Amino acid sequence: MEERARDWARYWRAPGSSIELMRAHFETHRYHRHSHDTYSFGVTESGAQTFNCRGAKRTSAAGMVMAFNPDEPHDGHATDALGFTYSIVYIPDAEVIEILGDQRGRSTGSPLFAEPVMHDRAAADALRRLSAAVAGGQRLVVEETRDAAIRTLVRRTPLRTSMAFGVDAQPEVGRHDSGVLRVRDLLRAEYAREIGADELSVLAGCSRFALYRAFVAEFGMSPGDYQRQLRLRAARALLADGLSPAEAAAETGFTDQAHLTRWFGRCYGITPARYRAAVFGQASEPAGRSRALPA
């Protein structure tokens, strides 16, 4: 079923950079549980959105900041019928590490933000400036405002040093069951292949139901969602390399372009075609224009 409310989204990629920006207003669109391989920093401008993250329900109201670590599963939807408007920037892990390493005089590894929602005016203003820079398209301004925003976020928010879930999260020694790790490794290596639950349970050495529970406990999503997440990330990379949505779908194990488009919208809030256009600097749809997302 298509969504007919006043949902809209615009997307940009900064020139000469992998930093991406989305501005959107959603009333009926609901994000399926997913994660990103980048840091994701958002500001809710109006309304409120509710999402599940780190085992609890969270709400980000107007003026609040969201900070998602790489590979951190979350979903999201409008808190009420009025919907919410927000902007969110996606910054590669390597860039954050480089900026903080330069700031501290040594490599620090990936910082992990301890709170997914915070109320901090300075952090929100820094992210607004970064969003404006990405939309404006001047590379030097983007890089300078990116550096300032990351430093502001780190200065004003608590960090932690370990994380036990995510598509690319590295397990702590002795933490993960070896059968679950074997399943994860197979899904990573052969994400485009159709793999059945029975094959995975044999590999894990336990029942399908035990595997499901253990996998969700370790990685925050089911094996099926995990495989789809890997496919979506691969398709996203192929789109950025210039492949068409149909070609990206065929390469990554989706049934067809419509199948890719449906799940791309559920997890990323835009269509593959519009993402590809944004990467290559083509015109985005004007803000405020009604846009039906794939159901």
N, C-alpha and C positions, 0 to 999 in steps of 0.2 A: 504494500500500500504506500502511495506517495504522500509526502508531507506537504500540506497546502498552506501552512501558516506563513507569516512574514519572516521566514528564516533566510538569512543571507550570509555569505562568507566571501572574503577576498584573501588572496594569497600573494606573497612576494618572496623572491630570493634575492639577497643582497648581491650586487655586482662583484664578480671576482671572489666570491665567498660561498661558504656552505650554510651561512646563517639564513634562516627562513622565518617568516612572519605570517601569522594569520590573524585577521580581524573578523569577528563574526557576531551575529545575533541569532540566538536559537530559542525558539519557543517549544517546538515539539520534537526536534531532533534529539536522539539519545545516543550517546557514545557507547559502543560495545566495549567491554573490558579489553584494554590494549596497553602497550607501552611504546616508548620511543627509544632509539639508540643515541639520543642526544639529551642534554639538559633541556627542560621545558620550563620557561618562566612566564607566567601570565598575570594580567591585571584585570579584575572584573570592574567594568566601568559603570554598569547599571544593572539593576535586578540582582538575582542571586542564582548560583548554580550549586548543585549538590552532587557529590561523588564519593565513591568508596575507594579508600586507599590505605594501605598498611593496617588492614583489619578493622577499620572504623569508618563511619559515615562522617563526611566533612561538608562544610558549606563555606563558600566564598561569596561574600556580599560586596556591594559597591565599595571600591577603594582598597580592597584586600588583594594580597599577592599570593599566587600559587607557585610552588617550587617542586617540580618533579625531577627526581634523579634519573639517570639513564636506566632503562630496563625496569622501571617501577610501574607495575600494573595499576590501572585506574579506569574508571568509567566516567559518566557524567551526564547530567540533564538539568533542565531548568527546575528551580525549586518550586515555582508556581506558574500559573498560566500567563503571566506577563513576560516570562522569558528573561534572558540575560544577554548583555553585550560585553564582549571581552576581547582583549588582544593577547597573543601569546607568541613568544619568540623561541626558536629552537636553535641551540648553540652546541656545536660538536664538543664532545668530551675533551679532545686534544687541545682545543683552544682555551678551555677553562683551565686545564692543567698548566698550559704554557703561561697564561696570564698570572696565575697564582704563584707559579714557580719563580717567575720574574719578580713578583712583588716580595716574595719571602726569601729570595736568594738561593733557593734550592727546589728540587722537584718534590712535590708533596703527594703525588698520586691523585686519584679522583676524589674530590671532596663530596660528601653526601649530606644534603640538607636534611636536618633532623625533623623539621616541621613542614608539612605540605601546604599549610595555609598560615599566613601571618598578616597582621595589620601594621604596616610600617609605611608611613608617607614617603620617606626618603627613597626606599626601595621601589615603591610604586612609581614615583616621579622619574627615577633612573630608567626604569623599564619603558615608561612612556617616551622618554627621549630616544631610547634605542629603537623603539617601534617606528617613531617618526623618521629616524635616520634610515632605517631599512626601506621604508616606503618612499623616501626621497631619492634613494639610489646613488648617493655620493660615497664612494668606497672609503675614503679616509675618514669621513664623518662617522660612518658605520663602525669602523674599527676603533675609533676613539671612544665613542659612546658605549660600545660593547665592553671595552676594558673598564670604563668607569662603572657601568652597571654591575658587572661581576664583582668588582671590588666592593661596591656598596652592599650588595647582597651578602657577601661573605663577612663583611664587617658587622652587619646588623642582624645576622641570623645564626643560630647554633648549627654546628656541623657534627657529623659522626664519621666513623671510619670503616664500618663494615655493613654489608647488605646481603641478605640471604635469598634473594629472588631475582628474577629477570631473565630475559632471553640470553644475555651474554654475561650474567653475573658469575663470578668465579667462586666456587664453593670453598668454605673454610675446611681445613683438614679434618677429616673424620665426621663432618657434619651430615653430609648427604649419604643416603643409602646407595650402594654401588649399582643396584638394579635400576634405580631412578636415573642415575647418571648415564648408564648405558642407553636408556631410552632417550634422554636428552641428546646424547651424542649422535644417535641414529637420526633423530629428527633434524638436527643441524646439517648432517651430511647429506640427507636425502629428502629434504623438505618438499621437493616438487613431486615426489613419488606418492602414489596412494598407498597408505600403510594402515593396516587394520588393527583393531584393539587386541585381537588374539595374538598377532605377531609381537606386539609390544609387551603383552603380559608374559609371553614365553621368554622374551629377552630379559625382562625384569625378574623373572623367577617368582611371580606371585599372581594372584587373581587379577582380573581386569578392574574389579572394584577397589582392591587394595592399592593397585597402581594409581588409579585415578585420585584417590584420597592423598596418597603420598606425594604425587606430582603437584597437586594443587597446594599442598602444605609447603613444598619447597620452592615453587616458582610462581605462585600466585595466580595460576591459570591452568586449565586442563591441558592434556596433551594435544587435543584437537585445536584449541585456541592457540597454543604455543606454535604448532605447525603453521597455522594460518598467519600468525604474526611474522614468522620467518618468511613466508611467501610474500606478504605485503611489503616487508622491508626490501626484499629482493626486487619486487616489481617497482617499488619507488626508485631504487637505484637505477634500474633499467630505463625508466621513464626519464630520469635526469640525464642519462646517457644518450637520449634521443629516440629510443624505441617508441612505437605507437602503443596505445593501451592494449590493442589486440595482440601485438607481438609480446608485450610484457606478460599478459595473461597466459599465453601459450607457453612461455619460457618458465613460468614459475608454478605451474600446476593448477591454475584456476580453470574451471570448465570452459569459460569463454570470457569475452570482454565484459559482458553484463555481470557475470559472477564477480570479477575483479572490481568493477565499478560499485557494486552493491556493498562489498566489504570495505573498500577504500573509503567510501562515504561514512560507513558506520564507525570506523576507527579514526579517520583523519578529518572528517567534516567537509571534505571537498571531493570532486570527482578526479580520476586519474588524468583526464584530458586537461582539466584546469590546473592541476599540479604541474603537468608537463609544460603548459603554456607559461606559468609563472617562472619556472626554472629558466626558460629561454627568453624571459623578458617581454613576453607578449602581453597585450592589454588584459587586465583583469576586469571582472564584472563590477560595475559601479556599486558602491556601498548603498544599502537600503533597498536594493532591488530584490523582489521576491524570487526565491530559488528553491525548487523542489529537490531534495536530496534522495538518493536511492533508499528504499525501505529495506 
